[in-house]
Amino acid sequence: MADGETATGSLAPMDIRRILTLLPHRYPMLLVDRVESMVKDQSIHAVKAVTMNEPFFQGHFPGRPIMPGVLIVEALAQAGGVLAIESLGLAGTGKLVYFMGIDGVKFRKPVEPGHLLDLHVTILQAKRTICKFEGKAMLDGQVATECQFTAMIADPPGD
């Protein structure tokens, strides 16, 4: 068993320090605050704590702050990136997870400051460098956003 792995293959929760070793994103683009649970090669449950301090709330929308839908999808993708990097054993390699496509996005509930956004991502298909995911962003057990997305694992661009 790997460090932090249980007999069922699930990994122990991850704090922000561990997430920062897996994703290249940094403030203000880092949209995953914690990983509650993960089963390698299968699924992840991560969390984004949405606060009024987010820079996008200044203009989206004054008087009625709502998290932009594209950033909710990005949060799901970042959770998928953590799942892919951990599942493929690529932590510390510098490999990046790039969006290739997004399908069937549906926005069902607005995400506002004070919400705890639960990010549930499942691997639908994984090949050597391509992964297809299904994601659901949940608010209090109800779907706020859902989609499928495809990502590619690759080296960072050269200088």
Secondary structure, DSSP 8 states (H G I E B T S, - for coil): --TTB-TTSEE--B-HHHHHHH----TTS----EEEEEETTTEEEEEEE--TT-GGGGTS-TTS----HHHHHHHHHHHHHHHHHHHTT-TTS--EEEEEEEEEEEE-S---TT-EEEEEEEEEEE-SSEEEEEEEEEETTEEEEEEEEEEEEE-----
